[in-house]
Amino acid sequence: MTGGAQNISRVLVANRGEIAVRVVKACRAMGLETVVAVSRADKEGMAAGLADRMVCIGPPRPLDSYLFAAARTTVRWVENMLAGSMHHSAG
């Protein structure tokens, strides 16, 4: 982190599948609340079930949700409103 220490209590997880599950579990172990950004296809997934909160960012097809520019804008908004930090996709 730059600019000195910050207290982060909530993390937005913008990953899918097993990566999202691992990130949520790691955050939970560190005492951090999690918000998972999901498409409609992932609303019933394990990461969504484990997270403290879930935000739907669009339809099932990744090009219409996770990869769409409007979805990225939504993720930034969600990060600013709901989370102190964000773990984003590696891809």
PDB file with one MODEL, atoms N, CA, C and O in Angstrom:
MODEL        1
ATOM      1  N   MET A   1       0.832  -1.178   0.000  1.00  0.00           N
ATOM      2  CA  MET A   1       0.000   0.000   0.000  1.00  0.00           C
ATOM      3  C   MET A   1       0.878   1.243   0.000  1.00  0.00           C
ATOM      4  O   MET A   1       1.937   1.275   0.627  1.00  0.00           O
ATOM      5  N   THR A   2       0.432   2.233  -0.693  1.00  0.00           N
ATOM      6  CA  THR A   2       1.161   3.485  -0.688  1.00  0.00           C
ATOM      7  C   THR A   2       0.395   4.494   0.139  1.00  0.00           C
ATOM      8  O   THR A   2      -0.810   4.358   0.352  1.00  0.00           O
ATOM      9  N   GLY A   3       1.108   5.513   0.603  1.00  0.00           N
ATOM     10  CA  GLY A   3       0.444   6.576   1.349  1.00  0.00           C
ATOM     11  C   GLY A   3       0.186   6.227   2.803  1.00  0.00           C
ATOM     12  O   GLY A   3      -0.678   6.837   3.433  1.00  0.00           O
ATOM     13  N   GLY A   4       0.905   5.273   3.347  1.00  0.00           N
ATOM     14  CA  GLY A   4       0.726   4.932   4.758  1.00  0.00           C
ATOM     15  C   GLY A   4      -0.265   3.811   4.964  1.00  0.00           C
ATOM     16  O   GLY A   4      -0.935   3.362   4.033  1.00  0.00           O
ATOM     17  N   ALA A   5      -0.340   3.376   6.187  1.00  0.00           N
ATOM     18  CA  ALA A   5      -1.219   2.256   6.528  1.00  0.00           C
ATOM     19  C   ALA A   5      -2.684   2.650   6.442  1.00  0.00           C
ATOM     20  O   ALA A   5      -3.070   3.761   6.805  1.00  0.00           O
ATOM     21  N   GLN A   6      -3.476   1.732   5.962  1.00  0.00           N
ATOM     22  CA  GLN A   6      -4.919   1.923   5.896  1.00  0.00           C
ATOM     23  C   GLN A   6      -5.580   0.711   6.521  1.00  0.00           C
ATOM     24  O   GLN A   6      -5.084  -0.411   6.417  1.00  0.00           O
ATOM     25  N   ASN A   7      -6.702   0.955   7.168  1.00  0.00           N
ATOM     26  CA  ASN A   7      -7.456  -0.160   7.730  1.00  0.00           C
ATOM     27  C   ASN A   7      -8.436  -0.657   6.687  1.00  0.00           C
ATOM     28  O   ASN A   7      -9.382   0.047   6.333  1.00  0.00           O
ATOM     29  N   ILE A   8      -8.219  -1.843   6.204  1.00  0.00           N
ATOM     30  CA  ILE A   8      -9.116  -2.455   5.223  1.00  0.00           C
ATOM     31  C   ILE A   8      -9.944  -3.494   5.959  1.00  0.00           C
ATOM     32  O   ILE A   8      -9.408  -4.366   6.643  1.00  0.00           O
ATOM     33  N   SER A   9     -11.254  -3.388   5.808  1.00  0.00           N
ATOM     34  CA  SER A   9     -12.125  -4.353   6.475  1.00  0.00           C
ATOM     35  C   SER A   9     -12.946  -5.168   5.486  1.00  0.00           C
ATOM     36  O   SER A   9     -13.541  -6.179   5.860  1.00  0.00           O
ATOM     37  N   ARG A  10     -12.985  -4.736   4.219  1.00  0.00           N
ATOM     38  CA  ARG A  10     -13.821  -5.401   3.224  1.00  0.00           C
ATOM     39  C   ARG A  10     -13.072  -5.462   1.898  1.00  0.00           C
ATOM     40  O   ARG A  10     -12.421  -4.495   1.501  1.00  0.00           O
ATOM     41  N   VAL A  11     -13.168  -6.606   1.213  1.00  0.00           N
ATOM     42  CA  VAL A  11     -12.468  -6.807  -0.057  1.00  0.00           C
ATOM     43  C   VAL A  11     -13.468  -7.232  -1.125  1.00  0.00           C
ATOM     44  O   VAL A  11     -14.272  -8.137  -0.905  1.00  0.00           O
ATOM     45  N   LEU A  12     -13.415  -6.577  -2.277  1.00  0.00           N
ATOM     46  CA  LEU A  12     -14.212  -6.983  -3.428  1.00  0.00           C
ATOM     47  C   LEU A  12     -13.425  -8.042  -4.188  1.00  0.00           C
ATOM     48  O   LEU A  12     -12.279  -7.806  -4.572  1.00  0.00           O
ATOM     49  N   VAL A  13     -14.024  -9.198  -4.407  1.00  0.00           N
ATOM     50  CA  VAL A  13     -13.378 -10.296  -5.128  1.00  0.00           C
ATOM     51  C   VAL A  13     -13.960 -10.343  -6.535  1.00  0.00           C
ATOM     52  O   VAL A  13     -15.120 -10.708  -6.726  1.00  0.00           O
ATOM     53  N   ALA A  14     -13.150  -9.972  -7.511  1.00  0.00           N
ATOM     54  CA  ALA A  14     -13.597  -9.951  -8.898  1.00  0.00           C
ATOM     55  C   ALA A  14     -12.942 -11.103  -9.654  1.00  0.00           C
ATOM     56  O   ALA A  14     -12.338 -10.910 -10.709  1.00  0.00           O
ATOM     57  N   ASN A  15     -13.074 -12.282  -9.103  1.00  0.00           N
ATOM     58  CA  ASN A  15     -12.568 -13.508  -9.697  1.00  0.00           C
ATOM     59  C   ASN A  15     -13.728 -14.481  -9.834  1.00  0.00           C
ATOM     60  O   ASN A  15     -14.828 -14.220  -9.347  1.00  0.00           O
ATOM     61  N   ARG A  16     -13.481 -15.599 -10.497  1.00  0.00           N
ATOM     62  CA  ARG A  16     -14.500 -16.634 -10.660  1.00  0.00           C
ATOM     63  C   ARG A  16     -13.954 -17.968 -10.180  1.00  0.00           C
ATOM     64  O   ARG A  16     -12.743 -18.148 -10.050  1.00  0.00           O
ATOM     65  N   GLY A  17     -14.851 -18.888  -9.923  1.00  0.00           N
ATOM     66  CA  GLY A  17     -14.486 -20.268  -9.644  1.00  0.00           C
ATOM     67  C   GLY A  17     -13.575 -20.468  -8.450  1.00  0.00           C
ATOM     68  O   GLY A  17     -13.717 -19.819  -7.414  1.00  0.00           O
ATOM     69  N   GLU A  18     -12.627 -21.393  -8.626  1.00  0.00           N
ATOM     70  CA  GLU A  18     -11.741 -21.800  -7.534  1.00  0.00           C
ATOM     71  C   GLU A  18     -10.890 -20.645  -7.009  1.00  0.00           C
ATOM     72  O   GLU A  18     -10.633 -20.564  -5.807  1.00  0.00           O
ATOM     73  N   ILE A  19     -10.452 -19.756  -7.890  1.00  0.00           N
ATOM     74  CA  ILE A  19      -9.652 -18.608  -7.438  1.00  0.00           C
ATOM     75  C   ILE A  19     -10.480 -17.761  -6.477  1.00  0.00           C
ATOM     76  O   ILE A  19      -9.993 -17.363  -5.419  1.00  0.00           O
ATOM     77  N   ALA A  20     -11.727 -17.488  -6.842  1.00  0.00           N
ATOM     78  CA  ALA A  20     -12.589 -16.682  -5.975  1.00  0.00           C
ATOM     79  C   ALA A  20     -12.792 -17.358  -4.624  1.00  0.00           C
ATOM     80  O   ALA A  20     -12.765 -16.698  -3.585  1.00  0.00           O
ATOM     81  N   VAL A  21     -12.995 -18.667  -4.636  1.00  0.00           N
ATOM     82  CA  VAL A  21     -13.178 -19.417  -3.387  1.00  0.00           C
ATOM     83  C   VAL A  21     -11.938 -19.279  -2.509  1.00  0.00           C
ATOM     84  O   VAL A  21     -12.053 -19.029  -1.309  1.00  0.00           O
ATOM     85  N   ARG A  22     -10.766 -19.439  -3.090  1.00  0.00           N
ATOM     86  CA  ARG A  22      -9.520 -19.327  -2.321  1.00  0.00           C
ATOM     87  C   ARG A  22      -9.334 -17.929  -1.743  1.00  0.00           C
ATOM     88  O   ARG A  22      -8.911 -17.772  -0.598  1.00  0.00           O
ATOM     89  N   VAL A  23      -9.653 -16.917  -2.544  1.00  0.00           N
ATOM     90  CA  VAL A  23      -9.506 -15.545  -2.067  1.00  0.00           C
ATOM     91  C   VAL A  23     -10.484 -15.274  -0.923  1.00  0.00           C
ATOM     92  O   VAL A  23     -10.108 -14.676   0.085  1.00  0.00           O
ATOM     93  N   VAL A  24     -11.727 -15.708  -1.075  1.00  0.00           N
ATOM     94  CA  VAL A  24     -12.726 -15.512  -0.015  1.00  0.00           C
ATOM     95  C   VAL A  24     -12.268 -16.208   1.272  1.00  0.00           C
ATOM     96  O   VAL A  24     -12.356 -15.626   2.354  1.00  0.00           O
ATOM     97  N   LYS A  25     -11.788 -17.432   1.162  1.00  0.00           N
ATOM     98  CA  LYS A  25     -11.327 -18.167   2.343  1.00  0.00           C
ATOM     99  C   LYS A  25     -10.130 -17.476   2.999  1.00  0.00           C
ATOM    100  O   LYS A  25     -10.051 -17.399   4.225  1.00  0.00           O
ATOM    101  N   ALA A  26      -9.210 -16.981   2.192  1.00  0.00           N
ATOM    102  CA  ALA A  26      -8.038 -16.273   2.741  1.00  0.00           C
ATOM    103  C   ALA A  26      -8.456 -14.991   3.447  1.00  0.00           C
ATOM    104  O   ALA A  26      -7.944 -14.664   4.518  1.00  0.00           O
ATOM    105  N   CYS A  27      -9.384 -14.273   2.843  1.00  0.00           N
ATOM    106  CA  CYS A  27      -9.882 -13.040   3.469  1.00  0.00           C
ATOM    107  C   CYS A  27     -10.568 -13.353   4.792  1.00  0.00           C
ATOM    108  O   CYS A  27     -10.360 -12.667   5.793  1.00  0.00           O
ATOM    109  N   ARG A  28     -11.379 -14.387   4.782  1.00  0.00           N
ATOM    110  CA  ARG A  28     -12.082 -14.785   6.010  1.00  0.00           C
ATOM    111  C   ARG A  28     -11.080 -15.132   7.112  1.00  0.00           C
ATOM    112  O   ARG A  28     -11.277 -14.761   8.269  1.00  0.00           O
ATOM    113  N   ALA A  29     -10.005 -15.843   6.755  1.00  0.00           N
ATOM    114  CA  ALA A  29      -8.975 -16.207   7.733  1.00  0.00           C
ATOM    115  C   ALA A  29      -8.282 -14.977   8.309  1.00  0.00           C
ATOM    116  O   ALA A  29      -7.783 -15.008   9.434  1.00  0.00           O
ATOM    117  N   MET A  30      -8.251 -13.897   7.536  1.00  0.00           N
ATOM    118  CA  MET A  30      -7.633 -12.651   8.003  1.00  0.00           C
ATOM    119  C   MET A  30      -8.649 -11.718   8.656  1.00  0.00           C
ATOM    120  O   MET A  30      -8.309 -10.603   9.052  1.00  0.00           O
ATOM    121  N   GLY A  31      -9.893 -12.174   8.766  1.00  0.00           N
ATOM    122  CA  GLY A  31     -10.916 -11.370   9.408  1.00  0.00           C
ATOM    123  C   GLY A  31     -11.489 -10.273   8.533  1.00  0.00           C
ATOM    124  O   GLY A  31     -12.029  -9.290   9.040  1.00  0.00           O
ATOM    125  N   LEU A  32     -11.376 -10.432   7.217  1.00  0.00           N
ATOM    126  CA  LEU A  32     -11.882  -9.429   6.281  1.00  0.00           C
ATOM    127  C   LEU A  32     -13.231  -9.855   5.718  1.00  0.00           C
ATOM    128  O   LEU A  32     -13.437 -11.027   5.402  1.00  0.00           O
ATOM    129  N   GLU A  33     -14.136  -8.913   5.597  1.00  0.00           N
ATOM    130  CA  GLU A  33     -15.431  -9.163   4.965  1.00  0.00           C
ATOM    131  C   GLU A  33     -15.215  -9.227   3.456  1.00  0.00           C
ATOM    132  O   GLU A  33     -14.347  -8.535   2.925  1.00  0.00           O
ATOM    133  N   THR A  34     -15.999 -10.053   2.760  1.00  0.00           N
ATOM    134  CA  THR A  34     -15.838 -10.183   1.311  1.00  0.00           C
ATOM    135  C   THR A  34     -17.120  -9.854   0.562  1.00  0.00           C
ATOM    136  O   THR A  34     -18.228 -10.147   1.011  1.00  0.00           O
ATOM    137  N   VAL A  35     -16.927  -9.233  -0.599  1.00  0.00           N
ATOM    138  CA  VAL A  35     -18.002  -8.957  -1.554  1.00  0.00           C
ATOM    139  C   VAL A  35     -17.563  -9.603  -2.859  1.00  0.00           C
ATOM    140  O   VAL A  35     -16.510  -9.252  -3.393  1.00  0.00           O
ATOM    141  N   VAL A  36     -18.345 -10.539  -3.385  1.00  0.00           N
ATOM    142  CA  VAL A  36     -17.999 -11.221  -4.629  1.00  0.00           C
ATOM    143  C   VAL A  36     -18.839 -10.645  -5.761  1.00  0.00           C
ATOM    144  O   VAL A  36     -20.064 -10.577  -5.661  1.00  0.00           O
ATOM    145  N   ALA A  37     -18.167 -10.225  -6.854  1.00  0.00           N
ATOM    146  CA  ALA A  37     -18.852  -9.755  -8.056  1.00  0.00           C
ATOM    147  C   ALA A  37     -19.093 -10.967  -8.947  1.00  0.00           C
ATOM    148  O   ALA A  37     -18.147 -11.664  -9.314  1.00  0.00           O
ATOM    149  N   VAL A  38     -20.353 -11.223  -9.296  1.00  0.00           N
ATOM    150  CA  VAL A  38     -20.699 -12.417 -10.071  1.00  0.00           C
ATOM    151  C   VAL A  38     -21.631 -12.085 -11.226  1.00  0.00           C
ATOM    152  O   VAL A  38     -22.372 -11.103 -11.187  1.00  0.00           O
ATOM    153  N   SER A  39     -21.577 -12.935 -12.269  1.00  0.00           N
ATOM    154  CA  SER A  39     -22.594 -12.864 -13.316  1.00  0.00           C
ATOM    155  C   SER A  39     -23.788 -13.688 -12.826  1.00  0.00           C
ATOM    156  O   SER A  39     -23.705 -14.367 -11.803  1.00  0.00           O
ATOM    157  N   ARG A  40     -24.875 -13.622 -13.553  1.00  0.00           N
ATOM    158  CA  ARG A  40     -26.046 -14.424 -13.160  1.00  0.00           C
ATOM    159  C   ARG A  40     -25.723 -15.917 -13.142  1.00  0.00           C
ATOM    160  O   ARG A  40     -26.323 -16.669 -12.374  1.00  0.00           O
ATOM    161  N   ALA A  41     -24.779 -16.355 -13.981  1.00  0.00           N
ATOM    162  CA  ALA A  41     -24.410 -17.773 -14.019  1.00  0.00           C
ATOM    163  C   ALA A  41     -23.692 -18.219 -12.754  1.00  0.00           C
ATOM    164  O   ALA A  41     -23.726 -19.401 -12.412  1.00  0.00           O
ATOM    165  N   ASP A  42     -23.050 -17.303 -12.062  1.00  0.00           N
ATOM    166  CA  ASP A  42     -22.249 -17.651 -10.894  1.00  0.00           C
ATOM    167  C   ASP A  42     -22.923 -17.327  -9.564  1.00  0.00           C
ATOM    168  O   ASP A  42     -22.307 -17.470  -8.509  1.00  0.00           O
ATOM    169  N   LYS A  43     -24.182 -16.892  -9.604  1.00  0.00           N
ATOM    170  CA  LYS A  43     -24.878 -16.514  -8.371  1.00  0.00           C
ATOM    171  C   LYS A  43     -25.038 -17.662  -7.388  1.00  0.00           C
ATOM    172  O   LYS A  43     -25.131 -17.438  -6.182  1.00  0.00           O
ATOM    173  N   GLU A  44     -25.070 -18.882  -7.890  1.00  0.00           N
ATOM    174  CA  GLU A  44     -25.236 -20.054  -7.029  1.00  0.00           C
ATOM    175  C   GLU A  44     -23.912 -20.759  -6.765  1.00  0.00           C
ATOM    176  O   GLU A  44     -23.891 -21.835  -6.167  1.00  0.00           O
ATOM    177  N   GLY A  45     -22.803 -20.161  -7.206  1.00  0.00           N
ATOM    178  CA  GLY A  45     -21.495 -20.781  -7.054  1.00  0.00           C
ATOM    179  C   GLY A  45     -20.994 -20.761  -5.619  1.00  0.00           C
ATOM    180  O   GLY A  45     -21.534 -20.059  -4.764  1.00  0.00           O
ATOM    181  N   MET A  46     -19.959 -21.542  -5.374  1.00  0.00           N
ATOM    182  CA  MET A  46     -19.417 -21.669  -4.030  1.00  0.00           C
ATOM    183  C   MET A  46     -18.889 -20.340  -3.493  1.00  0.00           C
ATOM    184  O   MET A  46     -19.102 -20.022  -2.323  1.00  0.00           O
ATOM    185  N   ALA A  47     -18.213 -19.568  -4.322  1.00  0.00           N
ATOM    186  CA  ALA A  47     -17.667 -18.290  -3.861  1.00  0.00           C
ATOM    187  C   ALA A  47     -18.779 -17.353  -3.409  1.00  0.00           C
ATOM    188  O   ALA A  47     -18.654 -16.687  -2.382  1.00  0.00           O
ATOM    189  N   ALA A  48     -19.858 -17.302  -4.170  1.00  0.00           N
ATOM    190  CA  ALA A  48     -20.994 -16.453  -3.800  1.00  0.00           C
ATOM    191  C   ALA A  48     -21.600 -16.908  -2.478  1.00  0.00           C
ATOM    192  O   ALA A  48     -22.022 -16.086  -1.664  1.00  0.00           O
ATOM    193  N   GLY A  49     -21.641 -18.213  -2.270  1.00  0.00           N
ATOM    194  CA  GLY A  49     -22.188 -18.751  -1.031  1.00  0.00           C
ATOM    195  C   GLY A  49     -21.304 -18.498   0.173  1.00  0.00           C
ATOM    196  O   GLY A  49     -21.803 -18.329   1.285  1.00  0.00           O
ATOM    197  N   LEU A  50     -19.996 -18.471  -0.036  1.00  0.00           N
ATOM    198  CA  LEU A  50     -19.062 -18.250   1.067  1.00  0.00           C
ATOM    199  C   LEU A  50     -18.887 -16.778   1.418  1.00  0.00           C
ATOM    200  O   LEU A  50     -18.579 -16.438   2.560  1.00  0.00           O
ATOM    201  N   ALA A  51     -19.084 -15.905   0.430  1.00  0.00           N
ATOM    202  CA  ALA A  51     -18.850 -14.467   0.640  1.00  0.00           C
ATOM    203  C   ALA A  51     -19.893 -13.869   1.572  1.00  0.00           C
ATOM    204  O   ALA A  51     -20.994 -14.396   1.734  1.00  0.00           O
ATOM    205  N   ASP A  52     -19.511 -12.756   2.177  1.00  0.00           N
ATOM    206  CA  ASP A  52     -20.446 -12.038   3.037  1.00  0.00           C
ATOM    207  C   ASP A  52     -21.520 -11.326   2.221  1.00  0.00           C
ATOM    208  O   ASP A  52     -22.672 -11.220   2.642  1.00  0.00           O
ATOM    209  N   ARG A  53     -21.123 -10.844   1.054  1.00  0.00           N
ATOM    210  CA  ARG A  53     -22.053 -10.157   0.149  1.00  0.00           C
ATOM    211  C   ARG A  53     -21.761 -10.597  -1.273  1.00  0.00           C
ATOM    212  O   ARG A  53     -20.669 -11.068  -1.593  1.00  0.00           O
ATOM    213  N   MET A  54     -22.778 -10.426  -2.124  1.00  0.00           N
ATOM    214  CA  MET A  54     -22.645 -10.759  -3.536  1.00  0.00           C
ATOM    215  C   MET A  54     -23.284  -9.631  -4.329  1.00  0.00           C
ATOM    216  O   MET A  54     -24.341  -9.120  -3.959  1.00  0.00           O
ATOM    217  N   VAL A  55     -22.628  -9.243  -5.437  1.00  0.00           N
ATOM    218  CA  VAL A  55     -23.161  -8.224  -6.330  1.00  0.00           C
ATOM    219  C   VAL A  55     -23.196  -8.807  -7.731  1.00  0.00           C
ATOM    220  O   VAL A  55     -22.163  -9.231  -8.250  1.00  0.00           O
ATOM    221  N   CYS A  56     -24.372  -8.834  -8.353  1.00  0.00           N
ATOM    222  CA  CYS A  56     -24.502  -9.341  -9.715  1.00  0.00           C
ATOM    223  C   CYS A  56     -24.122  -8.228 -10.695  1.00  0.00           C
ATOM    224  O   CYS A  56     -24.644  -7.115 -10.621  1.00  0.00           O
ATOM    225  N   ILE A  57     -23.200  -8.550 -11.620  1.00  0.00           N
ATOM    226  CA  ILE A  57     -22.720  -7.537 -12.565  1.00  0.00           C
ATOM    227  C   ILE A  57     -23.188  -7.784 -13.998  1.00  0.00           C
ATOM    228  O   ILE A  57     -22.720  -7.117 -14.920  1.00  0.00           O
ATOM    229  N   GLY A  58     -24.113  -8.741 -14.201  1.00  0.00           N
ATOM    230  CA  GLY A  58     -24.653  -8.904 -15.543  1.00  0.00           C
ATOM    231  C   GLY A  58     -25.010 -10.328 -15.915  1.00  0.00           C
ATOM    232  O   GLY A  58     -25.023 -11.227 -15.074  1.00  0.00           O
ATOM    233  N   PRO A  59     -25.304 -10.516 -17.210  1.00  0.00           N
ATOM    234  CA  PRO A  59     -25.734 -11.813 -17.712  1.00  0.00           C
ATOM    235  C   PRO A  59     -24.612 -12.856 -17.661  1.00  0.00           C
ATOM    236  O   PRO A  59     -23.456 -12.522 -17.399  1.00  0.00           O
ATOM    237  N   PRO A  60     -24.970 -14.134 -17.916  1.00  0.00           N
ATOM    238  CA  PRO A  60     -24.004 -15.228 -17.790  1.00  0.00           C
ATOM    239  C   PRO A  60     -22.765 -15.129 -18.685  1.00  0.00           C
ATOM    240  O   PRO A  60     -21.660 -15.448 -18.246  1.00  0.00           O
ATOM    241  N   ARG A  61     -22.937 -14.696 -19.914  1.00  0.00           N
ATOM    242  CA  ARG A  61     -21.814 -14.672 -20.853  1.00  0.00           C
ATOM    243  C   ARG A  61     -20.752 -13.655 -20.402  1.00  0.00           C
ATOM    244  O   ARG A  61     -21.073 -12.479 -20.235  1.00  0.00           O
ATOM    245  N   PRO A  62     -19.494 -14.084 -20.201  1.00  0.00           N
ATOM    246  CA  PRO A  62     -18.452 -13.182 -19.720  1.00  0.00           C
ATOM    247  C   PRO A  62     -18.299 -11.903 -20.533  1.00  0.00           C
ATOM    248  O   PRO A  62     -18.017 -10.844 -19.973  1.00  0.00           O
ATOM    249  N   LEU A  63     -18.481 -11.992 -21.846  1.00  0.00           N
ATOM    250  CA  LEU A  63     -18.366 -10.776 -22.661  1.00  0.00           C
ATOM    251  C   LEU A  63     -19.442  -9.754 -22.317  1.00  0.00           C
ATOM    252  O   LEU A  63     -19.279  -8.563 -22.580  1.00  0.00           O
ATOM    253  N   ASP A  64     -20.532 -10.216 -21.735  1.00  0.00           N
ATOM    254  CA  ASP A  64     -21.627  -9.317 -21.376  1.00  0.00           C
ATOM    255  C   ASP A  64     -21.606  -8.923 -19.903  1.00  0.00           C
ATOM    256  O   ASP A  64     -22.442  -8.133 -19.463  1.00  0.00           O
ATOM    257  N   SER A  65     -20.668  -9.460 -19.144  1.00  0.00           N
ATOM    258  CA  SER A  65     -20.629  -9.155 -17.717  1.00  0.00           C
ATOM    259  C   SER A  65     -19.203  -8.844 -17.273  1.00  0.00           C
ATOM    260  O   SER A  65     -18.831  -7.675 -17.173  1.00  0.00           O
ATOM    261  N   TYR A  66     -18.413  -9.859 -17.008  1.00  0.00           N
ATOM    262  CA  TYR A  66     -17.071  -9.667 -16.472  1.00  0.00           C
ATOM    263  C   TYR A  66     -16.157  -8.864 -17.393  1.00  0.00           C
ATOM    264  O   TYR A  66     -15.350  -8.064 -16.920  1.00  0.00           O
ATOM    265  N   LEU A  67     -16.277  -9.071 -18.692  1.00  0.00           N
ATOM    266  CA  LEU A  67     -15.360  -8.448 -19.636  1.00  0.00           C
ATOM    267  C   LEU A  67     -15.908  -7.186 -20.292  1.00  0.00           C
ATOM    268  O   LEU A  67     -15.181  -6.502 -21.013  1.00  0.00           O
ATOM    269  N   PHE A  68     -17.143  -6.875 -20.061  1.00  0.00           N
ATOM    270  CA  PHE A  68     -17.775  -5.719 -20.691  1.00  0.00           C
ATOM    271  C   PHE A  68     -17.351  -4.436 -19.972  1.00  0.00           C
ATOM    272  O   PHE A  68     -17.260  -4.413 -18.745  1.00  0.00           O
ATOM    273  N   ALA A  69     -17.098  -3.389 -20.721  1.00  0.00           N
ATOM    274  CA  ALA A  69     -16.627  -2.132 -20.133  1.00  0.00           C
ATOM    275  C   ALA A  69     -17.576  -1.599 -19.055  1.00  0.00           C
ATOM    276  O   ALA A  69     -17.125  -1.075 -18.037  1.00  0.00           O
ATOM    277  N   ALA A  70     -18.872  -1.730 -19.274  1.00  0.00           N
ATOM    278  CA  ALA A  70     -19.832  -1.255 -18.267  1.00  0.00           C
ATOM    279  C   ALA A  70     -19.699  -2.050 -16.973  1.00  0.00           C
ATOM    280  O   ALA A  70     -19.854  -1.502 -15.882  1.00  0.00           O
ATOM    281  N   ALA A  71     -19.409  -3.350 -17.101  1.00  0.00           N
ATOM    282  CA  ALA A  71     -19.226  -4.179 -15.905  1.00  0.00           C
ATOM    283  C   ALA A  71     -17.989  -3.735 -15.148  1.00  0.00           C
ATOM    284  O   ALA A  71     -17.994  -3.694 -13.918  1.00  0.00           O
ATOM    285  N   ARG A  72     -16.929  -3.403 -15.874  1.00  0.00           N
ATOM    286  CA  ARG A  72     -15.719  -2.926 -15.196  1.00  0.00           C
ATOM    287  C   ARG A  72     -16.001  -1.628 -14.460  1.00  0.00           C
ATOM    288  O   ARG A  72     -15.484  -1.401 -13.367  1.00  0.00           O
ATOM    289  N   THR A  73     -16.826  -0.774 -15.065  1.00  0.00           N
ATOM    290  CA  THR A  73     -17.224   0.458 -14.386  1.00  0.00           C
ATOM    291  C   THR A  73     -18.022   0.120 -13.129  1.00  0.00           C
ATOM    292  O   THR A  73     -17.837   0.742 -12.083  1.00  0.00           O
ATOM    293  N   THR A  74     -18.907  -0.864 -13.238  1.00  0.00           N
ATOM    294  CA  THR A  74     -19.692  -1.302 -12.083  1.00  0.00           C
ATOM    295  C   THR A  74     -18.781  -1.830 -10.985  1.00  0.00           C
ATOM    296  O   THR A  74     -18.987  -1.532  -9.809  1.00  0.00           O
ATOM    297  N   VAL A  75     -17.776  -2.613 -11.364  1.00  0.00           N
ATOM    298  CA  VAL A  75     -16.844  -3.143 -10.374  1.00  0.00           C
ATOM    299  C   VAL A  75     -16.132  -1.997  -9.662  1.00  0.00           C
ATOM    300  O   VAL A  75     -15.968  -2.038  -8.443  1.00  0.00           O
ATOM    301  N   ARG A  76     -15.711  -0.989 -10.396  1.00  0.00           N
ATOM    302  CA  ARG A  76     -15.066   0.165  -9.749  1.00  0.00           C
ATOM    303  C   ARG A  76     -16.030   0.852  -8.788  1.00  0.00           C
ATOM    304  O   ARG A  76     -15.633   1.243  -7.690  1.00  0.00           O
ATOM    305  N   TRP A  77     -17.287   1.002  -9.187  1.00  0.00           N
ATOM    306  CA  TRP A  77     -18.276   1.628  -8.315  1.00  0.00           C
ATOM    307  C   TRP A  77     -18.489   0.788  -7.065  1.00  0.00           C
ATOM    308  O   TRP A  77     -18.526   1.313  -5.952  1.00  0.00           O
ATOM    309  N   VAL A  78     -18.628  -0.515  -7.254  1.00  0.00           N
ATOM    310  CA  VAL A  78     -18.826  -1.410  -6.116  1.00  0.00           C
ATOM    311  C   VAL A  78     -17.626  -1.327  -5.174  1.00  0.00           C
ATOM    312  O   VAL A  78     -17.789  -1.285  -3.954  1.00  0.00           O
ATOM    313  N   GLU A  79     -16.423  -1.304  -5.744  1.00  0.00           N
ATOM    314  CA  GLU A  79     -15.231  -1.210  -4.909  1.00  0.00           C
ATOM    315  C   GLU A  79     -15.278   0.053  -4.053  1.00  0.00           C
ATOM    316  O   GLU A  79     -14.997   0.008  -2.855  1.00  0.00           O
ATOM    317  N   ASN A  80     -15.631   1.168  -4.668  1.00  0.00           N
ATOM    318  CA  ASN A  80     -15.665   2.426  -3.937  1.00  0.00           C
ATOM    319  C   ASN A  80     -16.759   2.466  -2.885  1.00  0.00           C
ATOM    320  O   ASN A  80     -16.578   3.062  -1.823  1.00  0.00           O
ATOM    321  N   MET A  81     -17.887   1.841  -3.169  1.00  0.00           N
ATOM    322  CA  MET A  81     -19.023   1.911  -2.260  1.00  0.00           C
ATOM    323  C   MET A  81     -19.021   0.818  -1.197  1.00  0.00           C
ATOM    324  O   MET A  81     -19.431   1.056  -0.061  1.00  0.00           O
ATOM    325  N   LEU A  82     -18.562  -0.374  -1.556  1.00  0.00           N
ATOM    326  CA  LEU A  82     -18.708  -1.518  -0.664  1.00  0.00           C
ATOM    327  C   LEU A  82     -17.411  -2.065  -0.106  1.00  0.00           C
ATOM    328  O   LEU A  82     -17.425  -2.753   0.915  1.00  0.00           O
ATOM    329  N   ALA A  83     -16.304  -1.782  -0.741  1.00  0.00           N
ATOM    330  CA  ALA A  83     -15.063  -2.450  -0.346  1.00  0.00           C
ATOM    331  C   ALA A  83     -13.931  -1.463  -0.175  1.00  0.00           C
ATOM    332  O   ALA A  83     -13.889  -0.423  -0.831  1.00  0.00           O
ATOM    333  N   GLY A  84     -13.015  -1.800   0.712  1.00  0.00           N
ATOM    334  CA  GLY A  84     -11.827  -0.986   0.911  1.00  0.00           C
ATOM    335  C   GLY A  84     -10.695  -1.430   0.016  1.00  0.00           C
ATOM    336  O   GLY A  84      -9.706  -0.715  -0.146  1.00  0.00           O
ATOM    337  N   SER A  85     -10.834  -2.624  -0.574  1.00  0.00           N
ATOM    338  CA  SER A  85      -9.801  -3.174  -1.427  1.00  0.00           C
ATOM    339  C   SER A  85     -10.442  -4.104  -2.444  1.00  0.00           C
ATOM    340  O   SER A  85     -11.598  -4.500  -2.293  1.00  0.00           O
ATOM    341  N   MET A  86      -9.681  -4.455  -3.489  1.00  0.00           N
ATOM    342  CA  MET A  86     -10.223  -5.331  -4.522  1.00  0.00           C
ATOM    343  C   MET A  86      -9.175  -6.344  -4.936  1.00  0.00           C
ATOM    344  O   MET A  86      -8.018  -5.983  -5.152  1.00  0.00           O
ATOM    345  N   HIS A  87      -9.563  -7.611  -5.052  1.00  0.00           N
ATOM    346  CA  HIS A  87      -8.719  -8.647  -5.624  1.00  0.00           C
ATOM    347  C   HIS A  87      -9.283  -8.926  -7.003  1.00  0.00           C
ATOM    348  O   HIS A  87     -10.390  -9.448  -7.135  1.00  0.00           O
ATOM    349  N   HIS A  88      -8.519  -8.578  -8.030  1.00  0.00           N
ATOM    350  CA  HIS A  88      -9.030  -8.695  -9.397  1.00  0.00           C
ATOM    351  C   HIS A  88      -8.468  -9.916 -10.100  1.00  0.00           C
ATOM    352  O   HIS A  88      -7.552 -10.578  -9.613  1.00  0.00           O
ATOM    353  N   SER A  89      -9.034 -10.188 -11.235  1.00  0.00           N
ATOM    354  CA  SER A  89      -8.643 -11.357 -12.031  1.00  0.00           C
ATOM    355  C   SER A  89      -7.211 -11.241 -12.516  1.00  0.00           C
ATOM    356  O   SER A  89      -6.717 -10.145 -12.783  1.00  0.00           O
ATOM    357  N   ALA A  90      -6.563 -12.367 -12.624  1.00  0.00           N
ATOM    358  CA  ALA A  90      -5.198 -12.399 -13.133  1.00  0.00           C
ATOM    359  C   ALA A  90      -5.155 -12.469 -14.646  1.00  0.00           C
ATOM    360  O   ALA A  90      -4.090 -12.307 -15.242  1.00  0.00           O
ATOM    361  N   GLY A  91      -6.295 -12.709 -15.277  1.00  0.00           N
ATOM    362  CA  GLY A  91      -6.336 -12.892 -16.724  1.00  0.00           C
ATOM    363  C   GLY A  91      -6.657 -11.659 -17.494  1.00  0.00           C
ATOM    364  O   GLY A  91      -6.719 -11.696 -18.723  1.00  0.00           O
TER     365      GLY A  91
ENDMDL
END
